[in-house]
Amino acid sequence: MELTYPINFVGFEHGATSGDVITRDGEILGSWTFIKDEEDTGEFQFFADGETEPMFTEGVAFLSSGLRVGMALSTICRTIRDWHDESEPVEKVYGGLVNSA
């Protein structure tokens, strides 16, 4: 499976309403789900690995608008990426030694 983006909602491009959230490097961060409401709205939810409550959500005002769905997906992926980047230890190299900040 090709992971094109820094954060990938696996299965979304094929019409799935849930799946894994995986980084481009293959790290599984958790899962996603998409809930459709009756009034042409919906919500993306991200569950961190092992959690039962969503860590992040992003609403979609008009499901009939592919642009709005794409924007919501982009926003939640950016939020997940920021969270993941902040939780990763930053490595600094000093004179050939690697230290975690």
N, C-alpha and C positions, 0 to 999 in steps of 0.2 A: 504494500500500500504506500503510495506516494503522499507524504505529508508536506503540502505546499507552503503552508502559512506558519508563522511562529506559534500560533495557537490554532488547533484544528478541532472542529466539532464533527467527529467521525459519523458519517451516515447522513448528515444534513443535506448534502448535495444530491442524495438519492431519495429524499422525501421522508426520511426517518424523523420521528418526533422525540427520540432520545438516543444517547450513545455515549461513548467515551470522549473525554477532552484530552488531547495528546499534543505535546510540543513537537516542533519540527524534528527534534533529536530523538523522538520516540518515548519521552517520559510521560507516563500517564499521570495527569493532575487530578482527575476526578471524572465526573460524568455531567452530562447536560440533559435537559428535557425542555420541550416546548409545549406550552399549554395554550390551546385555542379557546377563546371565549365565544359565546354565541353572537356577539355584537361586532364581528369583524376586527377583533383585537386579540392580542395574545401576549405571552411572556416567555422569554428565555430564562432558564434557571441553571445556575452552575452549583454543583455540589462538590466540594473538595473531597478528595479520596478518603473514604471511611466516615464521612459525615452524612447525617440524615436530613439536615435542614439546609436550604440553599444559602451559600455564602454571598452570591451576587445574583441579581435579577435585572432584566432589562425588558421594558414593555414595548410593544409594537402597536401603534395607534390604528393602522389600517392594513390588515393582512392582504388586501387586494392590491396593495402597492408593493411591488418587489423592491423598489428603492427603500421604502421604510423598513422592510424586513432586513435588507442588507445593511442598512445603517445601524439597526439595533444589534445585529450579529457582530458587526465591526466594533461597536461600543463595548459590548460585554467581553469580546476577545481582548480588546485593549486593557480593560479593567483586570482581567485574569492575568494577562502578561505583566502588567505593572505589579500586581500582587506577587506573582511568581518571581519576578526579578528582585523584588525587595526581600523575599524570604531566602534567596540564594546567597550563600556566603561569597563575598567579593574577595578574589585572590589578588594579592599585591606581590610583586616580585622586587626584592631588594638584594642587589649583589648576588644574584643566582639563587637566593633562598625564597621559598614561597611561603607566605603567611596568610592566614585567613583573618579578615578584618572583623 
